[in-house]
Amino acid sequence: MLSGDARRRLTAATFRPVWIALAVVAVVHVLGVRVPRTTQYAVLLSTVLVLGLPHGALDHLTLPRARGQPVTLRGVAGFSVAYLAVAGVYGLAWLLAPTVSFVGFVLLTWFHWGQGDRAHLAVIADASHLEDPLTNRLTLLVRGGLPMVVPLLGFPGAYESVATTVVALFDPAGSAAWLAPVFEPTTRLAVGLGFGSVTLVTLALGYRVADDRRGWRVDAIETALLWAFFLTVPPILAIGIYFVVWHSLRHLARLVAIDDGATTAIDRGETGRLLRRVGRDAFPMTAGALVLFGVIAVAVPNEPGSLASLGGVYLVVLAVLTLPHAGVVTTLDRIQGVR
């Protein structure tokens, strides 16, 4: 259980400062400032080391800690073999069916980022409206859909460019062409009206079932902020920023909450000790993920020749690792009753 001080510190680190950062970036873009595309990809690629890859590098420790069990070498070895097997199967799917794999990545990320936001609201913000099963599931749908759906409405050309670039790494002939109808104005209008309606229904239902509306207010503020952010900020930059300061940071906060050593450091205000502990635990798997990055970069049939295509390789690495990572988080949800 988190102490009052630990909860306050995690709340302080993962809510308002992050809201302000995203709001500032959105306002800057509304005012007409445009970030060069190379800089956008640089921000995305920086997540290789800055929280992005490392946030999943504690998976081998997550479930034992959540269950209050010791971490053993045998357990880590068995976990790693299974983890790599799942990732390997998905990696093979990218070679055989890249367009289907890209669509699968979008849907998988939709689910995983939704479950991450839902868990943060439940565990850190103690949002009572998520105790209602329907609201709980709709919240996952909306929160995961914000970074996956809203950029399609605001920046269809950039979205389509990313899809084409990633698929072309494996199929230079361009099998992503069958995705073209998704980017048509009529399709986007229907998606926007549908997803917007689901968003409003979810918030209205949450308001009605909430015992304590403080958590609901946080949810409503964040939902409105994310709508505005992804409508105004180009998707490559928006996803890079969101991945670091929102999703990855929140997941790490959740892992800190189940690590006795980390929570002790938070209680004592020992930030340096906390960062060293998390960095030490994440280093081995982060190094392994970097090796995987290199392997996939070499293995893709169409060698990356630009920053955009290198960013595409990175997205494939994230896809391959997200599948087993989402499995770990789903199990963690069940252990903590966040479902």
Secondary structure, DSSP 8 states (H G I E B T S, - for coil): ---HHHHHHHHHHHSHHHHHHHHHHHHHHHTT----HHHHHHHHHHTTTSSTTGGGTTHHHHHHHHHT----HHHHHHHHHHHHHHHHHHHHHHHH-HHHHHHHHHHHHHHHHHHHHHHHHHHTS--GGGGSHHHHHHHHHHHHHHHHHHHHHH-HHHHHHHHHHHHHTT-TT-GGGGGGGGGSHHHHHHHHHHHHHHHHHHHHHHHHH-SSHHHHHHHHHHHHHHHHHHHHS-HHHHHHHIIIIIIIHHHHHHHHHT-HHHHHHHHTT-HHHHHHHHHHHHHHHHHHHHHHHHHHHHHSSS---SHHHHHHHHHHHHHHHHHHHHHHHHHHHHHHT--
